[in-house]
Amino acid sequence: MAWLRGQIASIEARLARPVGARADRREGLVRGYGSRAEWHAKSRRLYALRERLARLEADWAAGRVHVVRGGKPLARLRHHLDQAGLEERAWQERWQAARMFLAADGESGKRLGNETIRITGTGQVSIRLPAALAHLANAPHGRYVLDATAVFRHRGEEWLDRISANRSVAYRIHHDVPRGRWYVTACWQRTPAPVLPLEAALAQGVVAVDMNDDHLAAWHLDNHGNPVGDPRRFFYDLTGSTQHRDAQIRHALTRLLHYARRCGAAAIAIEDLDFTDGKSREKYGRNKRFRRLISRFPTARLKARLVAMAAEQSIAIVAVDPAYTSRWGAQHWQQPLTTTKRKTTRHDAAAVAIGRRALGHPIRRRTAPPRNDRSDRYGHRTAQAGPETRRREEPRPRIPGPRTRCVPPGGGAKAGDQRAQHRSEHAAEREASQQASLRLSP
């Protein structure tokens, strides 16, 4: 009735305006219809809407509600069974199946996203029975487990991501009589993921991840690029069937997201890896083991699944350039981060390099200052480049000669001028020894 009243008011306002009249916001006037034919059609629709509104108001006043549970087409089909080619028993089965269904809305935070109808990742369906039917339960906590398993062919991976994060999923179980099957429908509402600026996402640090063949090496870095706590490793097994590999990847990524939430980080840094051009035999020859390792490495699946699961947790993903992360991480961070109680691997050091690159910090560390017995004291140091320096991530060019501030023999600004050399009885020496007379009195 509210919708009909709104439609009637809108049509009446436009019919009251002349044909082709423009809208006037200052006066609060709407525009008129474009042609006389459109004005005539809308006037006829106005009378139809008024008639519908009058019937609805009469039913509302009398307390009559026209609801056919199961659908009006199926109810009308009862009077035309001969035309539909159905018997009365077949129609009765359809009628009962359409009126018999079980539905439950989901709730975020509950286990697997729904407390009433719960479906696990393996497809096991269980129903929470009400108190009056608690004696029929065949599982703990008043639940009834069905014998059949549910399989979602369409968007099954997205559904698994939601139940892994305990996000709300609504279910509806119904019976299809013509096919003789039971179906369960899962539905959810997608919330648009907010796009955070890079500075805001990295304000609380980042969890850097180094992807490997059998595990994910992760380390939490603060906004200054310093490792916090101990490294974490999330193992998975990529052998076996496709379903087994997919489950292993999902379980590892779920633990990674939980670790990021515990650390308080709002971003995860990963490498933008792509082995598309590295799987051919022409590149690696007969090294079948290495080619098989690269071929089964799930770079695209890991990135796609991590982005989808992180969006449900409101965690940003930062992809960085993978160049020299493993080499420079092992060179500059593996030994300093290794202690008697913590063994830092090459993959953990690579995770630190990935995190520092995502935060905008250089990967290479400063070298130790020289000893006190050197000529320049603490002045000489191999300083790292600033964030604004171009080509700072490339290897440093090798500068021949001694790395000191003193000028080597024959290497000064006037190396080619023999007159500038300090030799005995040379013009340069004689000119240097001459001094002007000082005036002692005014």
Phi, psi and omega in degrees: 000322178295321179294318179296319179296322177294319178295319180295317179296322179293317180291320178298321179295322180282330176291332180288343179272152177295159180293129180081006180288144180271160180283149178230106183289328180294319180272351181075032183253137178272166180279153178275176180286155188287330183217168178292325178295318178294323178297319180293319180294321180289329177293323176292322178294329179298318179294324179293319179294323177295323178293318178296320179294322179296321179293318180294321178293324177295317178293323178296319179292326180275350180082022179264132178237121181267094179230127176246103180284115186118341176106139177294320179302321179290326177291322178287334179295340179298332181269359181224049181293326181293323178288327180278347181073033180243150172268165182295325179293318178295320177295323179296322178295318178295320180296317180291321180293323179290331180270351182249110178207164180227124182225150179209131176282149180274173179210124179292140182099335176284161182294124181063016172082002180202130182268329183279305177249114184243128178236123182278175180293337176274358178096006180285128184252127176227148184237134177276115183279148175290172185296327181290336181248019183295336181288347179269000184292142176244014179217161180298161176063033175066034181250151178241119183265127178280154179286324182282156177249150182260140178229127179254108180280324183264120180057038179292325179292322178293323176295319178295324177296322181289314182289333176292329178266006181058040175270153187294135176222126178266140182237151175218122180254125181216165184248130176259107185290313181302323179269344181068037182230155172257138182234147173237129182250128177251134180218151178206166181250127179278129175261131181297127181287126179291136179269108182274142171297154184298323180294320179291324180291329183262010183294325180261021182091189183211150172259109182272139185231129172252115184276131181231179185290329185234357180199166173250122178263117185237147177211138180272128178241140176282180184291348176269358179088014180265134177296139181242129177074206181253156178289156178237148179230131181242107187272153174208160183242121183260017175265159178100201184285172180293321179296322179293317179295320179296320178294322179296316180296317181296319180294318179294318179291326177297316177294325178295317179293321176296323177294320178295321178293321178293326179286343182083011180276145180254009182212150175235128181259129179229166176273142177272073184276148177205112181255028182296318182269008182245016182257359184279157180285336182292336184274320183247009174064225183266016178283078186294325181296317180290322178294322177293324178297317180290323183293323182270358179288116189275066182293309182294318181292321179297315181293315181296317181291322179293320179296317181293317181286326179290330177296327177289335180261004181058044178243131181277152178244127180244117179262130183241166178288127183278006185293127172063015181291317180290319183290311182288329176296316178291328183284321189252342188235342184291311182289318179294332182269000179269128179235180178291335181255356182220124178257111181271124180272173178295328179288324176295319177294325176294325177297321177296319178296320179295317180295320179293323177292324177293325179281352180090013179261151175295152180276317185287139182268162176288146177277166181291147179290160180289168181284169184289339184276004177271162189291325186267004180055233183270009186287324186273129177203140176281088186282148177275154183285156179281168182296335183271356182285131180284147177057035183280342181273359180274162178297146180289139176290143181279125179258116182289158178099172180292142182267063177230168181274346180286147181277126180292161179300131179075014183239016181280189181290333181244046183293329182275351181266107181290338180287341181277352181283138181279091176240160181292139179058036177256156183300324181293320180291320180294321179293327181287334183275343180286137180227148178281149181289141181270141179268114185270335182228156179289000000 
